[in-house]
Structure formats: structure tokens, C-alpha cells
Amino acid sequence: MSSTKPALYPIKPSITVPLLDLKAQYATIRDEVREALDRVIESQYFILGPEVEALEREIASYSQCEFGIGVSSGTDALLVALMAIGLEPGDEVITTPYSFFATAGAIARLGALPVFVDIEPSTFNIDPAAIEAAITEQTRAIIAVHLFGQMADMDPIMNIARQNRLQVIEDAAQAIGAEYKGRRAGSIGDLGCFSFFPSKNLGGFGDGGMVTTNDPALSDQVKLLRNHGYKPKYYNKVVGGNFRLDALQAAVLRVKLKHLDGWTAARQRNAANYRPLLNLAGLITNDPATTFTDSQPVAVPLDASESRHIYNQFVIRCACRDELLIHLKDQGISAAIFYPVPLHLQECFNELGYRSGQLPVSERAASEALALPVYPELPEGSLAMVVDAIADFYSAV
Ligand SMILES: Cc1ncc(COP(=O)(O)O)c(C=O)c1O
């Protein structure tokens, strides 16, 4: 019998360049992590406690802050931070529409209103020049997101906030260790919010987060709120929640924190190496902001000289983005879209009344941005494979 029957399914290459390879990272720290986990298991102290307190001190110091309060996720960090400043139903919080949903979700969950203003094209971060016009009598706070690992332009944001008596929360979920003029993410606003979701540069073995602040009163309030508002136990001063961090997560994160600067340096090297490769392939424009042409269909992210970009993601802008994504997938290369729908156009915010076209820079980013693999353990040659596949795509369109 003939054995030349066609395959039932076309054979596609398996992923050869993933977006992230946590197994490769774990292989380098396996023994240290297991030892730390064992320490917690032997202690049987699983919720808050000494391991969490040690992590809080270490993250606070790493982030140039006085206080760190471990919480259950980056989402809960934002929620508890907004609760701590006393956000009330009907209050308004100015923020960016080009972020992960939790930034705006936390505002809405407290009955407050997210007020979206547009972003800067070159950094994907909130445009400080757009903030002032959005301030009303109801405005209480600004949430600045440090997207993809690069900090928002904090000086003008802090100036506007101070002039208008607004509080500033830094959503630093993607930006641990990022710097703006020598100051670390989470240390400039009234409160900083971090995520330890596994894909973050400092990722746990599950959910986790941290709130940072230099204000002792806000630190006390976040501590109170993360554990049902108890003080002492079973005597509730305020209505809080269970936003506690587990000791097992803290133990893993303490091990990983020791490696974080090395991993960040490797991400920065990869990001730096993309630029000449994309250039040699004739793919990039010199303008990092937005403008690409048929002959140079890709724009690379701005790495501002006064900032330390920690490249949680390396996000390009590109022509025919959705088709390029499919082409890369067919070549075994993982890329990702962060974020396909800006927050002001999400169905759940319909009643806020935003229309398509109202925040054009964000809307354009949502249709052009593509994250390429930049993780620290990327094997040699992977960047060239990614760039070759991109060049191959544009040579055919
Ligand atoms: C900008 C931003 N804010 C908030 C969060 C929420 O963090 P978590 O997933 O830990 O709840 C994330 C996580 O993806 C994020 O990227």
C-alpha cells in the first residue's frame, strides 16, 4: 500500500522563538528556589510573616522607597492604593487608555470614574500635556502607567498634581527597577504599584504584588486595608479585604530579586541588538515615534537617555501588524499584541461615552504595536531569526 497519503493537518513548525521562556530561567535558579521554598515549608508560616516582611524591605530599598507592603497581585495593589487615598464613588481619576485593564478596572470597582487622556507616540505613556485639560472639581488622582518597562514623564505629572492637589499613583506593574532621571519606579508618586505576575521581569510562581510609598500614614493605611482593616485582629477599623501576599511567593521573589539586575541587563542588550539588525535589514525609520513608510515599515521604541528602560516588552510599531503577527507565528516565532483595544473603547466602559477617534494616538498604538521576544535567556541567533522573518514578510507584501 502506498504511504504517500497527505497529512491530515499541515505540519507547522513548533515554536522556535517563544515570547518568554520561564523554564530556561528556572533552570538557572532551581536549587536556590527549592531551598527557599523548603525553608518556608519547614516553617509552616504561609501568610505574611517574616519572609514577606523581608521581601517588603528588599523591594522598598531596590525601588528607593521607605515602605513596601506585599499584596496579592498588581491589580490588588492598585485597588488598595486607591482605597488608601480614600477614593470615593463619583471621584475622577485621570489615566491612560493604553494599558492593561487593571489600571482602569481598579478605579471603576470603587465607583469612581476613569478619565482617559491620550499618550505620547514615542513612549506609549500618558501625555502630561493632555492632563491639565481633563481636571475637574471631581478629580482626585492621576494614575501614571510606566508601560512596557519605561517610566512616564514624571516631572510635569508631579507638577500638575501638586498644583491641583491631586494624588499620584504609579502603576509600575511592568517597570520594577526602571528609572526616570535617576529615580526608580514607585518612588516618585504618592504610591507605587507593582505586579509579580510570572511574566513580569520579577515574576513569582503565581500572583503577587507590592505597594510602595514614602508616606508613613499611607503605608499604615495600605497595611490596614490589605488585611480586612483589622487593628488589632478581629477589631475592624475600616472595611478592607484579603489582599495578603503568601510567604511562598515572597521566598521565590527574594531569590529572583538577586538576579534581577543581570536579567535586566540581558533584556537591555537584546533591545539594543534589535536596532542594528532591523536597520541593516532596511526595516526601521529613524523616527522612533510613529512614522514608518513602505520602504521602512517598522519603528522601534524610544529609549530616552534620561531613563532606565527595563524592557518588560520590546514593542515595535509596524505596518500590516496583524498579518505580520500571523507570518511570524507560521515561522515559529511568538510575538504579541499589547493591547488590541484601548481602555476607553472597552465595552464595559461604554457608558463613559468615549467614541472611536477621540484618543487617536492610543487608538493608533493599539493597531500598530507588536511585542517581539526580548527575554534574558533568548538563545544566540534568535534576534536574527526574528528580524529575518520580519524582513521576509515585508519583501513579500
Ligand atoms: C500595567 C499593569 N497594571 C496592572 C497589572 C495587574 O497586575 P496583576 O496581573 O498582578 O494583577 C498589570 C499586569 O499585567 C499591568 O501590566
Ligand as a Chemical Component Dictionary entry (heavy atoms), coordinates in Angstrom:
data_LIG
# 
_chem_comp.id                   LIG 
_chem_comp.type                 NON-POLYMER 
_chem_comp.pdbx_formal_charge   0 
_chem_comp.three_letter_code    LIG 
# 
loop_
_chem_comp_atom.comp_id 
_chem_comp_atom.atom_id 
_chem_comp_atom.alt_atom_id 
_chem_comp_atom.type_symbol 
_chem_comp_atom.charge 
_chem_comp_atom.model_Cartn_x 
_chem_comp_atom.model_Cartn_y 
_chem_comp_atom.model_Cartn_z 
_chem_comp_atom.pdbx_ordinal 
LIG C1 C1 C 0 0.217  47.948 33.632 1  
LIG C2 C2 C 0 -0.362 46.869 34.506 2  
LIG N1 N1 N 0 -1.107 47.205 35.558 3  
LIG C3 C3 C 0 -1.623 46.279 36.381 4  
LIG C4 C4 C 0 -1.412 44.937 36.172 5  
LIG C5 C5 C 0 -2.075 43.946 37.085 6  
LIG O1 O1 O 0 -1.165 43.080 37.685 7  
LIG P1 P1 P 0 -1.616 41.586 38.108 8  
LIG O2 O2 O 0 -1.721 40.779 36.868 9  
LIG O3 O3 O 0 -0.501 41.152 39.007 10 
LIG O4 O4 O 0 -2.893 41.691 38.825 11 
LIG C6 C6 C 0 -0.641 44.532 35.102 12 
LIG C7 C7 C 0 -0.409 43.097 34.847 13 
LIG O5 O5 O 0 -0.408 42.616 33.761 14 
LIG C8 C8 C 0 -0.096 45.512 34.223 15 
LIG O6 O6 O 0 0.637  45.172 33.176 16 
# 
loop_
_chem_comp_bond.comp_id 
_chem_comp_bond.atom_id_1 
_chem_comp_bond.atom_id_2 
_chem_comp_bond.value_order 
_chem_comp_bond.pdbx_ordinal 
LIG C1 C2 SING 1  
LIG C2 N1 SING 2  
LIG C2 C8 DOUB 3  
LIG N1 C3 DOUB 4  
LIG C3 C4 SING 5  
LIG C4 C5 SING 6  
LIG C4 C6 DOUB 7  
LIG C5 O1 SING 8  
LIG O1 P1 SING 9  
LIG P1 O2 DOUB 10 
LIG P1 O3 SING 11 
LIG P1 O4 SING 12 
LIG C6 C7 SING 13 
LIG C6 C8 SING 14 
LIG C7 O5 DOUB 15 
LIG C8 O6 SING 16 
# 
